[in-house]
Amino acid sequence: MNDKLATITNLFEGKEIRSIWDSEKAEYYFSVVDVISALTENDYDKSRNYWKWLKTKLKDEGSELVSDTNQLKMRAKDGKMRETDTLDTKGIFRLIESVPSPKAEPLKMWLAKLGKERVDEVFNPEIAINRAIDYYRKKSYDDEWIKKRLNGIVNRKKLTDVWQENGISKGYEFGILTNQIYNTWSGMTAQEYKQFKGLRKESLRDNMTDIEVALTDLGEIATRELTKEYKPYGLEQNKKIARRGGNIAKITRDNLEKELGRSVISNNNSLNYKYVDNKLLEEKN
């Protein structure tokens, strides 16, 4: 099974799997019936009936997969937008495990292989680091860039460790504090920044210019050092410090832009593809 996966669609050779991007949740959702059709090689109607039967079976077994299903509008064969049962990436993998089909076996083997690799990485973390290096090389990043990127990851971890020491424990709290830094120096939250660059699940830093990365690093390093110095506790106090750290990066940005006579914020990215906005397609039709 190919490891170069962009979306679930890449798992199914030549089969159309309708998908939709939820920008608020930063997650793809895929048509359940399309996946079942690809696995069972049945037509749409048979696959829809199979899904009705499978939903009942899963409910009786106490599976939460059905409750995780979302109904989203997708374009049907007649060209109209219709409510369609969808699952996110995690849900689709659980669905694959639930469908007894020869087509599903290679996918299940691939999932088992991924699971084994992750367990191996627990015993030998160097495997994960080498895997990351290989991914970046395949994306044509040079080794000097990769070295800086890995160093940036370490610095980011130092910041989150300091936040944890100062009363931050929930995932959404880390996101709020990160956005305080980003919004202060760039005028955008991390998600808004990604949208500005035309990104979805891709890493924002992987698609930044050297200057953007340097300003991001400066904001986070400044926040880390200010946090260590003033020892804020809890979300509200840490938000104030995060804004101060972000402001140090903003002052640097302002000074540099004054000297350059232009903005250092770029909407360029490193992607070799471009997304189509689902909402725009709906409006056109």
Residue frames relative to the residue before (quaternion, step in Angstrom):
aa qw qx qy qz dx dy dz
M 1.0000 0.0000 0.0000 0.0000 0.00 0.00 0.00
N 0.4785 -0.6952 0.4651 0.2671 3.56 -0.89 0.96
D 0.3465 -0.7544 0.5218 0.1963 3.59 -0.86 0.93
K 0.5803 0.5959 -0.3712 0.4128 3.61 1.25 -0.29
L 0.1499 0.8267 -0.5209 0.1510 3.55 0.47 1.24
A 0.2054 -0.7537 0.6112 0.1269 3.55 -0.86 0.98
T 0.7703 -0.0770 0.0694 0.6292 3.57 0.97 -0.89
I 0.7343 -0.3945 0.3046 0.4609 3.57 -1.31 0.00
T 0.5552 0.6424 -0.3841 0.3627 3.58 1.08 -0.72
N 0.6326 0.5639 -0.3323 0.4139 3.59 1.03 -0.74
L 0.5902 0.5849 -0.3651 0.4198 3.59 1.22 -0.33
F 0.7545 0.3678 -0.1802 0.5128 3.56 1.13 -0.58
E 0.3517 -0.7818 0.4817 0.1816 3.54 -0.41 1.29
G 0.8768 0.0166 -0.0353 0.4792 3.54 -0.65 1.15
K 0.5889 0.5678 -0.3718 0.4389 3.60 1.25 0.08
E 0.3792 -0.7219 0.5307 0.2312 3.57 -0.92 0.88
I 0.0391 -0.7686 0.6385 -0.0085 3.55 -0.73 1.10
R 0.2997 -0.7734 0.5282 0.1818 3.57 -0.34 1.21
S 0.0081 -0.7989 0.6008 -0.0286 3.55 -0.97 0.87
I 0.1219 -0.7684 0.6241 0.0722 3.51 -1.29 0.44
W 0.3419 -0.7505 0.5380 0.1745 3.57 -1.03 0.83
D 0.1840 -0.7533 0.6238 0.0981 3.56 -0.90 1.01
S 0.2872 -0.8057 0.4930 0.1588 3.58 -0.21 1.26
E 0.6268 0.5457 -0.3479 0.4339 3.61 1.08 -0.63
K 0.7477 0.3565 -0.2000 0.5232 3.58 0.98 -0.86
A 0.2992 -0.7744 0.4957 0.2552 3.57 1.33 -0.24
E 0.5591 0.5831 -0.3720 0.4571 3.54 0.92 1.01
Y 0.3826 -0.6808 0.5735 0.2473 3.54 -1.20 0.65
Y 0.1236 -0.7505 0.6424 0.0936 3.54 -1.23 0.63
F 0.1797 -0.8150 0.5498 0.0363 3.56 -0.89 1.04
S 0.5549 -0.6135 0.4520 0.3339 3.55 -1.14 0.70
V 0.4246 -0.7152 0.5002 0.2409 3.56 -0.71 1.11
V 0.6732 0.5045 -0.3068 0.4452 3.59 0.85 -0.95
D 0.6239 0.5363 -0.3461 0.4510 3.61 1.02 -0.71
V 0.6532 0.5037 -0.3110 0.4720 3.59 0.99 -0.83
I 0.6496 0.5073 -0.3141 0.4712 3.58 0.95 -0.88
S 0.6351 0.5321 -0.3245 0.4563 3.59 0.98 -0.82
A 0.6617 0.5019 -0.3008 0.4687 3.58 1.03 -0.84
L 0.6800 0.4967 -0.2809 0.4604 3.57 1.05 -0.79
T 0.7754 0.3544 -0.1699 0.4942 3.56 0.93 -0.94
E 0.3127 -0.7687 0.4869 0.2726 3.59 1.30 -0.36
N 0.4160 0.6723 -0.4903 0.3669 3.57 1.11 0.75
D 0.5581 -0.5759 0.4534 0.3890 3.57 -1.24 0.27
Y 0.7515 -0.4298 0.2544 0.4310 3.56 -1.30 0.22
D 0.6806 0.5040 -0.3022 0.4375 3.61 0.84 -0.96
K 0.6626 0.4889 -0.3067 0.4774 3.59 0.93 -0.86
S 0.6552 0.5114 -0.3121 0.4602 3.57 1.01 -0.81
R 0.6268 0.5264 -0.3311 0.4695 3.59 1.08 -0.72
N 0.6579 0.4931 -0.3070 0.4793 3.60 0.98 -0.80
Y 0.6183 0.5378 -0.3384 0.4625 3.56 1.07 -0.77
W 0.6520 0.5143 -0.3131 0.4608 3.59 0.98 -0.86
K 0.6107 0.5368 -0.3499 0.4653 3.61 1.04 -0.70
W 0.6687 0.4873 -0.2950 0.4779 3.57 0.94 -0.90
L 0.6759 0.5065 -0.2974 0.4452 3.58 0.90 -0.95
K 0.6055 0.5575 -0.3584 0.4405 3.61 1.04 -0.70
T 0.6535 0.5043 -0.3089 0.4723 3.57 0.94 -0.89
K 0.6530 0.5246 -0.3032 0.4544 3.57 0.94 -0.94
L 0.6811 0.4935 -0.2891 0.4571 3.58 0.89 -0.94
K 0.6227 0.5342 -0.3336 0.4643 3.57 1.05 -0.78
D 0.6592 0.5123 -0.3023 0.4600 3.59 0.93 -0.92
E 0.6907 0.4675 -0.2719 0.4801 3.59 1.11 -0.68
G 0.5134 -0.6679 0.4031 0.3576 3.57 1.30 -0.08
S 0.3758 0.7333 -0.4860 0.2914 3.59 1.23 0.35
E 0.3807 -0.7279 0.5288 0.2136 3.57 -1.08 0.78
L 0.4011 0.7530 -0.4552 0.2546 3.57 1.29 -0.06
V 0.6596 0.5162 -0.3184 0.4439 3.58 0.92 -0.85
S 0.6729 0.4906 -0.3006 0.4650 3.59 0.95 -0.85
D 0.6314 0.5258 -0.3297 0.4648 3.59 1.23 -0.40
T 0.5159 0.6561 -0.4074 0.3706 3.57 1.28 -0.18
N 0.1577 -0.7714 0.6114 0.0797 3.56 -1.04 0.86
Q 0.3021 -0.7278 0.5822 0.2001 3.56 -1.08 0.72
L 0.0585 0.7983 -0.5914 0.0975 3.55 -0.54 1.22
K 0.5202 -0.6440 0.4606 0.3201 3.56 -1.14 0.59
M 0.0581 0.7721 -0.6290 0.0695 3.53 -0.89 1.07
R 0.5625 -0.6176 0.4312 0.3410 3.54 -1.18 0.58
A 0.2842 -0.7634 0.5623 0.1424 3.57 -0.77 1.11
K 0.7188 -0.4460 0.3050 0.4375 3.58 -1.30 0.12
D 0.6687 0.4929 -0.3079 0.4637 3.58 1.15 -0.57
G 0.5953 -0.6113 0.3400 0.3954 3.57 1.31 0.14
K 0.6094 0.5628 -0.3520 0.4337 3.58 1.25 -0.19
M 0.4677 -0.6508 0.5204 0.2947 3.56 -1.23 0.57
R 0.0242 0.8209 -0.5662 0.0699 3.58 -0.58 1.16
E 0.5814 -0.5683 0.4525 0.3664 3.56 -1.23 0.60
T 0.0149 -0.8153 0.5754 -0.0631 3.57 -0.76 1.12
D 0.4623 -0.6585 0.5147 0.2961 3.57 -0.99 0.82
T 0.0151 0.8079 -0.5868 0.0524 3.57 -0.78 1.05
L 0.1463 -0.7482 0.6381 0.1081 3.54 -1.35 0.38
D 0.4843 -0.6297 0.5069 0.3346 3.56 -1.19 0.49
T 0.7688 -0.3819 0.2379 0.4545 3.57 -1.29 0.08
K 0.6547 0.5086 -0.3106 0.4651 3.59 0.90 -0.92
G 0.6695 0.5123 -0.2984 0.4475 3.57 0.95 -0.90
I 0.6292 0.5395 -0.3313 0.4509 3.57 1.05 -0.78
F 0.6445 0.5064 -0.3270 0.4703 3.58 0.97 -0.79
R 0.6361 0.5033 -0.3277 0.4845 3.60 1.04 -0.71
L 0.6193 0.5381 -0.3377 0.4614 3.59 1.06 -0.71
I 0.6305 0.5405 -0.3310 0.4482 3.57 0.94 -0.90
E 0.6545 0.5181 -0.3037 0.4593 3.56 1.01 -0.85
S 0.6947 0.4990 -0.2617 0.4471 3.60 1.17 -0.60
V 0.6757 0.4863 -0.2890 0.4727 3.59 1.24 -0.31
P 0.2575 -0.7659 0.5690 0.1527 3.62 -0.57 1.15
S 0.3191 0.7383 -0.5249 0.2783 3.56 -0.21 1.29
P 0.5477 -0.6126 0.4504 0.3493 3.61 -1.00 0.76
K 0.6271 0.5447 -0.3364 0.4437 3.59 1.10 -0.68
A 0.6577 0.5250 -0.3035 0.4468 3.56 1.17 -0.62
E 0.5522 0.6610 -0.3898 0.3261 3.60 1.13 -0.58
P 0.6605 0.4840 -0.3401 0.4624 3.67 0.83 -0.78
L 0.6429 0.5184 -0.3236 0.4618 3.57 1.08 -0.73
K 0.6426 0.5132 -0.3190 0.4712 3.56 1.03 -0.79
M 0.6303 0.5217 -0.3267 0.4731 3.59 1.06 -0.77
W 0.6373 0.5288 -0.3161 0.4630 3.57 1.03 -0.83
L 0.6499 0.5060 -0.3088 0.4757 3.58 1.00 -0.86
A 0.6407 0.5193 -0.3218 0.4650 3.58 1.01 -0.81
K 0.6289 0.5343 -0.3230 0.4634 3.58 1.07 -0.81
L 0.6472 0.5092 -0.3178 0.4699 3.58 0.98 -0.86
G 0.6401 0.5342 -0.3207 0.4496 3.56 0.99 -0.86
K 0.6528 0.5074 -0.3110 0.4686 3.58 0.95 -0.87
E 0.6445 0.5293 -0.3263 0.4449 3.59 0.96 -0.86
R 0.6636 0.5004 -0.3124 0.4601 3.59 0.96 -0.82
V 0.6233 0.5161 -0.3395 0.4794 3.61 1.06 -0.70
D 0.6358 0.5293 -0.3281 0.4560 3.60 0.95 -0.86
E 0.6533 0.5321 -0.3090 0.4411 3.57 1.05 -0.80
V 0.5651 0.5800 -0.3864 0.4416 3.59 1.18 -0.49
F 0.7075 0.4399 -0.2495 0.4937 3.58 1.00 -0.86
N 0.8003 0.1045 -0.0334 0.5895 3.58 1.11 -0.68
P 0.2262 -0.8315 0.4941 0.1153 3.61 0.17 1.29
E 0.5299 0.6407 -0.4101 0.3749 3.59 1.18 -0.45
I 0.5697 0.5970 -0.3759 0.4217 3.59 1.15 -0.61
A 0.6632 0.5027 -0.3007 0.4659 3.58 0.96 -0.89
I 0.6418 0.5216 -0.3242 0.4593 3.58 1.01 -0.82
N 0.6615 0.4993 -0.3026 0.4707 3.57 0.95 -0.89
R 0.6227 0.5355 -0.3387 0.4592 3.57 1.05 -0.73
A 0.6463 0.5150 -0.3154 0.4664 3.58 0.99 -0.86
I 0.6364 0.5253 -0.3243 0.4625 3.60 0.98 -0.86
D 0.6571 0.5123 -0.3087 0.4588 3.58 0.94 -0.89
Y 0.6305 0.5305 -0.3336 0.4580 3.60 1.00 -0.81
Y 0.6804 0.4876 -0.2932 0.4617 3.57 0.88 -0.94
R 0.6355 0.5208 -0.3347 0.4614 3.61 0.99 -0.76
K 0.6430 0.5215 -0.3216 0.4594 3.59 1.02 -0.80
K 0.6797 0.4535 -0.2785 0.5047 3.57 1.22 -0.54
S 0.5454 -0.6801 0.3439 0.3488 3.57 1.37 0.36
Y 0.4001 0.6678 -0.5225 0.3478 3.61 1.10 0.56
D 0.4034 -0.7131 0.5086 0.2647 3.61 -0.95 0.81
D 0.6908 -0.5233 0.3163 0.3858 3.55 -1.29 0.44
E 0.6099 0.5477 -0.3599 0.4456 3.60 1.08 -0.63
W 0.6398 0.5093 -0.3148 0.4818 3.59 1.03 -0.83
I 0.6498 0.5260 -0.3154 0.4490 3.57 0.94 -0.93
K 0.6285 0.5395 -0.3324 0.4510 3.58 1.00 -0.85
K 0.6667 0.4902 -0.2962 0.4769 3.59 0.95 -0.91
R 0.6441 0.5341 -0.3240 0.4414 3.57 0.99 -0.85
L 0.6663 0.4911 -0.3049 0.4712 3.58 0.92 -0.87
N 0.6269 0.5249 -0.3306 0.4714 3.57 1.06 -0.72
G 0.6314 0.5323 -0.3205 0.4639 3.57 1.09 -0.76
I 0.6225 0.5358 -0.3327 0.4634 3.57 1.07 -0.73
V 0.6376 0.5180 -0.3194 0.4724 3.57 1.03 -0.83
N 0.6599 0.5062 -0.3083 0.4617 3.60 0.94 -0.88
R 0.6232 0.5307 -0.3303 0.4700 3.57 1.04 -0.77
K 0.6478 0.5154 -0.3152 0.4641 3.59 1.00 -0.84
K 0.6123 0.5429 -0.3482 0.4572 3.59 1.06 -0.70
L 0.6455 0.5178 -0.3163 0.4639 3.58 1.04 -0.79
T 0.6885 0.4709 -0.2982 0.4641 3.61 0.82 -0.93
D 0.5973 0.5506 -0.3592 0.4595 3.59 1.14 -0.60
V 0.6546 0.4997 -0.3075 0.4767 3.59 0.98 -0.87
W 0.6290 0.5279 -0.3345 0.4623 3.59 1.01 -0.78
Q 0.6406 0.5276 -0.3222 0.4555 3.57 0.98 -0.84
E 0.6513 0.5177 -0.3084 0.4612 3.56 1.02 -0.82
N 0.7438 0.3736 -0.1996 0.5171 3.56 1.23 -0.48
G 0.7604 -0.4766 0.1942 0.3961 3.53 0.97 0.97
I 0.5587 0.5757 -0.4107 0.4332 3.61 1.22 0.26
S 0.0472 0.8412 -0.5333 0.0753 3.59 -0.59 1.11
K 0.6934 0.4764 -0.2827 0.4606 3.60 1.09 -0.59
G 0.6208 -0.5935 0.3792 0.3445 3.55 -1.08 0.80
Y 0.6810 0.4942 -0.3040 0.4468 3.56 0.87 -0.90
E 0.5974 0.5688 -0.3645 0.4320 3.61 1.15 -0.55
F 0.6236 0.5216 -0.3364 0.4753 3.58 1.04 -0.77
G 0.6433 0.5284 -0.3132 0.4569 3.56 1.04 -0.82
I 0.6395 0.5252 -0.3193 0.4618 3.58 0.99 -0.85
L 0.6834 0.4836 -0.2916 0.4626 3.58 0.88 -0.92
T 0.6224 0.5324 -0.3354 0.4654 3.57 1.02 -0.78
N 0.6665 0.5044 -0.2963 0.4621 3.57 0.98 -0.85
Q 0.5776 0.5686 -0.3777 0.4477 3.59 1.13 -0.58
I 0.6630 0.4933 -0.2979 0.4778 3.58 0.98 -0.87
Y 0.6845 0.4951 -0.2873 0.4514 3.57 0.77 -1.05
N 0.7021 0.4897 -0.2856 0.4309 3.56 0.76 -1.07
T 0.6402 0.5428 -0.3293 0.4325 3.58 1.06 -0.74
W 0.7826 0.3475 -0.2048 0.4742 3.60 0.80 -0.92
S 0.7815 0.3408 -0.1805 0.4904 3.61 1.06 -0.66
G 0.4420 -0.6920 0.4583 0.3402 3.58 1.22 -0.47
M 0.7185 0.3549 -0.2310 0.5519 3.58 1.32 0.15
T 0.4627 -0.6026 0.5535 0.3412 3.54 -1.23 0.48
A 0.6889 -0.4648 0.3396 0.4405 3.57 -1.27 0.22
Q 0.6719 0.4928 -0.3033 0.4624 3.61 0.95 -0.86
E 0.6414 0.5098 -0.3207 0.4752 3.59 1.00 -0.77
Y 0.6159 0.5450 -0.3293 0.4639 3.56 1.09 -0.77
K 0.6503 0.5126 -0.3067 0.4693 3.58 0.97 -0.89
Q 0.6529 0.5022 -0.3144 0.4719 3.57 0.94 -0.84
F 0.6152 0.5579 -0.3282 0.4501 3.57 1.05 -0.81
K 0.7313 0.3996 -0.2197 0.5072 3.56 1.08 -0.78
G 0.5108 -0.6697 0.4145 0.3446 3.60 1.24 0.02
L 0.4540 0.6880 -0.4394 0.3570 3.57 1.16 0.65
R 0.2229 -0.7357 0.6150 0.1757 3.55 -1.31 0.28
K 0.8325 -0.0031 0.0219 0.5536 3.60 -0.08 -1.22
E 0.4735 0.6885 -0.4357 0.3346 3.58 1.25 -0.18
S 0.5771 -0.5818 0.4515 0.3530 3.54 -1.26 0.51
L 0.4743 -0.6731 0.4914 0.2838 3.57 -0.92 0.92
R 0.6906 0.4895 -0.2986 0.4407 3.60 0.81 -0.94
D 0.6099 0.5540 -0.3572 0.4399 3.59 1.08 -0.61
N 0.7503 0.3661 -0.1928 0.5156 3.58 1.22 -0.41
M 0.4920 0.6487 -0.4289 0.3915 3.56 1.25 0.45
T 0.4994 -0.5875 0.5261 0.3587 3.54 -1.29 0.33
D 0.6900 -0.4595 0.3442 0.4407 3.60 -1.27 0.22
I 0.6578 0.5106 -0.3157 0.4549 3.58 0.98 -0.84
E 0.6504 0.5142 -0.3190 0.4591 3.59 0.92 -0.85
V 0.6414 0.5100 -0.3196 0.4758 3.58 0.99 -0.83
A 0.6588 0.5187 -0.3129 0.4461 3.59 0.91 -0.91
L 0.6652 0.4906 -0.3039 0.4738 3.60 0.96 -0.82
T 0.6278 0.5237 -0.3291 0.4725 3.58 1.04 -0.77
D 0.6580 0.5034 -0.3015 0.4719 3.56 0.92 -0.94
L 0.6497 0.5246 -0.3219 0.4462 3.58 0.93 -0.89
G 0.6541 0.5194 -0.3118 0.4530 3.59 0.93 -0.90
E 0.7017 0.4623 -0.2705 0.4697 3.58 0.95 -0.88
I 0.6485 0.4993 -0.3240 0.4746 3.60 0.98 -0.78
A 0.6385 0.5172 -0.3252 0.4681 3.58 1.00 -0.81
T 0.6420 0.5203 -0.3146 0.4671 3.58 0.98 -0.85
R 0.6421 0.5298 -0.3218 0.4512 3.56 0.97 -0.86
E 0.7039 0.4647 -0.2755 0.4611 3.58 0.83 -0.98
L 0.6377 0.5120 -0.3255 0.4747 3.60 1.05 -0.72
T 0.6328 0.5287 -0.3245 0.4635 3.56 1.06 -0.76
K 0.6540 0.5033 -0.3060 0.4746 3.58 0.97 -0.84
E 0.6823 0.5007 -0.2831 0.4512 3.58 1.05 -0.78
Y 0.8087 0.3050 -0.1366 0.4840 3.60 0.79 -1.04
K 0.2639 -0.8277 0.4692 0.1587 3.59 1.32 -0.16
P 0.0749 0.7897 -0.6012 0.0967 3.64 0.56 1.09
Y 0.1566 -0.7893 0.5832 0.1108 3.59 -1.15 0.45
G 0.7857 0.2681 -0.2288 0.5084 3.53 -0.94 0.94
L 0.7179 -0.4960 0.2948 0.3895 3.53 -1.29 0.38
E 0.6985 0.4964 -0.3011 0.4183 3.61 0.73 -1.01
Q 0.6738 0.4780 -0.3021 0.4756 3.59 0.91 -0.87
N 0.6682 0.4971 -0.3041 0.4626 3.60 0.99 -0.79
K 0.5783 0.5724 -0.3758 0.4435 3.60 1.15 -0.56
K 0.6456 0.5251 -0.3226 0.4511 3.58 0.96 -0.85
I 0.6689 0.4877 -0.2933 0.4783 3.57 0.97 -0.89
A 0.6289 0.5385 -0.3352 0.4496 3.60 1.01 -0.80
R 0.6439 0.5057 -0.3231 0.4746 3.59 1.02 -0.75
R 0.6330 0.5215 -0.3341 0.4645 3.59 1.05 -0.73
G 0.6422 0.5110 -0.3159 0.4761 3.56 1.02 -0.80
G 0.6572 0.5069 -0.3006 0.4699 3.56 0.98 -0.86
N 0.6341 0.5493 -0.3271 0.4349 3.56 1.07 -0.72
I 0.5912 0.5537 -0.3685 0.4561 3.57 1.11 -0.60
A 0.6539 0.4861 -0.3030 0.4942 3.58 1.04 -0.79
K 0.6326 0.5392 -0.3346 0.4441 3.61 1.06 -0.74
I 0.6271 0.5316 -0.3349 0.4605 3.59 1.00 -0.82
T 0.6464 0.5090 -0.3048 0.4798 3.56 1.01 -0.87
R 0.6384 0.5222 -0.3215 0.4651 3.57 0.96 -0.87
D 0.6709 0.5136 -0.3029 0.4410 3.59 0.83 -1.01
N 0.6612 0.5083 -0.3027 0.4613 3.58 0.95 -0.89
L 0.6707 0.4985 -0.2981 0.4612 3.57 0.94 -0.89
E 0.6624 0.5013 -0.3084 0.4635 3.59 0.95 -0.86
K 0.6096 0.5474 -0.3472 0.4562 3.59 1.10 -0.68
E 0.6790 0.4806 -0.2802 0.4791 3.57 1.01 -0.85
L 0.7160 0.4499 -0.2488 0.4722 3.58 1.01 -0.86
G 0.3242 -0.7599 0.4969 0.2657 3.56 1.11 -0.68
R 0.7325 0.3081 -0.2289 0.5622 3.56 1.20 0.54
S 0.5959 -0.5664 0.4306 0.3724 3.55 -1.28 0.31
V 0.3188 -0.7373 0.5610 0.2003 3.56 -1.11 0.67
I 0.5318 0.5895 -0.4143 0.4449 3.58 1.30 0.12
S 0.0766 -0.8255 0.5590 -0.0143 3.56 -0.65 1.13
N 0.3390 -0.7274 0.5538 0.2221 3.57 -1.11 0.68
N 0.4118 0.7030 -0.4741 0.3338 3.59 1.26 0.23
N 0.0699 -0.7765 0.6237 0.0557 3.55 -1.20 0.56
S 0.5404 -0.6365 0.4529 0.3125 3.56 -1.32 0.10
L 0.4238 0.7268 -0.4512 0.2975 3.59 1.24 0.22
N 0.2824 -0.7367 0.5841 0.1908 3.54 -1.18 0.58
Y 0.6855 0.3557 -0.2782 0.5711 3.54 1.26 0.58
K 0.2526 -0.7619 0.5789 0.1435 3.54 -1.27 0.33
Y 0.4058 -0.7250 0.5069 0.2295 3.55 -0.93 0.94
V 0.2893 -0.7086 0.6140 0.1927 3.53 -1.28 0.56
D 0.4223 -0.7172 0.5004 0.2386 3.57 -0.81 1.03
N 0.4334 -0.7228 0.4803 0.2432 3.59 -0.64 1.16
K 0.6487 0.5344 -0.3247 0.4338 3.58 0.99 -0.82
L 0.6319 0.5276 -0.3331 0.4598 3.56 1.06 -0.75
L 0.6302 0.5318 -0.3324 0.4578 3.56 1.06 -0.76
E 0.6364 0.5284 -0.3233 0.4596 3.56 1.03 -0.84
E 0.6641 0.5136 -0.3092 0.4469 3.59 0.93 -0.91
K 0.6591 0.5168 -0.3099 0.4500 3.59 1.02 -0.78
N 0.7520 0.3479 -0.1939 0.5253 3.54 1.15 -0.60
